Amino acid sequence: MRESLQKFGGFLAGMVIPNISAIICWGLITAFFIPTGWVPDEYFAKLVGPMIQYLLPMLIGFTGGRLVYGIRGGVIGATATMGVIVGSNIPMFMGAMVMGPFGGWVIKKFDEMIENKIPTGFEMLVNNFSAGILGMILVLLAYNIIGPVVGGIASFLGNAAKAIAEAKLLPLLALLVEPGKVLFLNNAINHGVFSPIGIAEVKEFGKSIFFLLEANPGPGLGLLLAYWVFGKGMGKQSAPGAIIIHFLGGIHEIYFPYILMNPLCILGVIAGGMAADLTFLLFNAGLVATPSPGSIFALLAMTPKGGLFGVLAGVTVGTVVSFLVSSPFVRAYSGNVDEQSGGDFASAQQMVKTLKPAKVEEQAANSQTLATKEAGLVKKIVFACEAGMGSSVMAVAVLKKKLIQAGKKDIEVVHSPVNQIPQDADIVLTAMGLIESAKKAAAPGTRVYGVQDFINTPVYDEVIKQC
C-alpha cells in the first residue's frame, strides 16, 4: 500500500514540482502588487488573474501529459486542460491534474493502435490530424462534462478545507502530515494536495495557511536540536550539519532517518506540527505561494505584507514543542544504544534497517553484475528521490565530491525522480523507502542501493570502490 501511495503521490507531485518556479513567480507578483501587497500597483496586478486562471493550469496539464507520453502527450494534455479551464470559473488545478495525464494516455493508446499501419509518406499527416481531432474531442468533453464536475468537486473540497480551518481543526492534520512525510509522501502531500487548495485560497483571500502545513521546517528543526543536545555518537555529530541542510537549505528528507532510527520521535514532530498549525491559525498566518524547498528563506520570501510575525511565531513554536517532546525519547534511546553498543552510531544505523523490509546489502538488483554492463565500467550514477529535486540534489553534490577525492572524475552523477530513472544508469542510489519503486523504474541489471543517511553513508564508499 505504501508503495502504491508513493507512486500515485509521486505522480501528482511530478505534475506540480517542475512548475514550482512559475508558481513562485505568480506568488511574488501577487505578494507585491495586489491591493494588500507590499507595493500595490493596479497595472501589474492585472497579471495575477490570467496567470492563475490559464498559465499555471496549462503548465500542469502539459507536464501531466508529458509524464505519460512525452512531448506529444504534453501537447494534448495542455489542449485538453483548456476545456476544463474555460468550463469552470475557478482555477482548474485539479482539472489539469485529471485532463493532462488523460490526454497523454489517450494519444498514447491511439498511436499504439495505429502503429505500423500508416502508409509510407502519410506519417506526418496522420500524426498531426489524429492529435488535432483527438484534442478537439477532449476539449469539448472537458468543457461540457469534466470541467463542471471537477469544478464542483474542487468547490466542495475548498469549502470543506475552509470549514476545517474555521473550526480550528486544522492542527489535527499534523497526525497525517508528519508520518506521511517520513514515509516519503512529503511532496505528494504538499504539491499534490495542499498546493491546489492553497492557490485557490490565495485568489480569494490573498494568502493560504495550507502552504505552511507541510513546508514548515520547525518540527524537524526541533527534532534535530534534540539529537544535537541529547544524542550520542554520530547521531549527535551529524545533527549540526543536518540542521543547516534542513532549516536553511529546505531539504526536509535529511531528518527522516533520525525518526526511523527512533520511531517514538514521530510524536515530537507531530506535537510540533500541531502546535505550529494552531499558532498559524491564531495569528491568521499564510503564504502567497508554495515555498519550495521548505527553507526558512523560502517561507519568508512567500510571506505577504504584515504576515511575518505569524509565520515566524508558528515556526518557533513548532521548533520548541518538537524539541521538548522529542528530547526524552532521544535521551532514552541514546542511553540504550550506549549500553548495548558502546555508543557506536553504526549499531544504531543497523537498528534502523530492521524497520525496513530489507537490509542495505540486500538492496542490489542482482540480475546482472556491473561486469556485464559497459565492460565493467561505471559511467553513470543516478540518485533518485521522490521528485528528483530534494534529497537527490544534495546527495549528488556529496557523491561528486567523494568521487573527485577518489580520483574518479569521468563518472556522470545526476539526480532524477524515482519514476523517471535514466535507462543508461549503471548504479542507482535512493532512499530506503523508495527502493522497490527504483528497482521497477531502472533498467534490468542496474544495481540499486538504499541509503539511510544522505550525507555520511558507507554505501557511497562501497559504490566508489566499484567504479
Secondary structure, DSSP 8 states (H G I E B T S, - for coil): -HHHHHHHHHHHHHHHGGGHHHHHHHHHHHHHHSTTSSS--HHHHTTHHHIIIIIHHHHHHHHHHHHHHHHHHHHHHHHHHHHHHHT-SS--HHHHHHHHHHHHHHHHHHHHHHTT-S-TT-HHHHHHHHHHHHHHHHHHHIIIIIHHHHHHHHHHHHHHHHHHHHTT-GGGGHHHHHHHIIIIIHHIIIIIIIHHHHHHHHHHHS-BTHHHHTT--HHHHHHHHHHHHH--HHHHHHHHHHHIIIIIT--GGGGHHHHHHSGGGHHHHHHHHHHHHHHHHHTT--BSS--SS--HHHHHHT--TT-HHHHHHHHHHHHHHHHHHHHHHHHHHHHHHHHHHTT-HHHHHHHHHTTSSS-GGG-S-TTS-GGGSGGG---EEEEEESSSSSHHHHHHHHHHHHHHHTT--S-EEEEEEGGG--TT-SEEEEEGGGHHHHHHHS-TT-EEEEES-SSS-HHHHHHHHT-
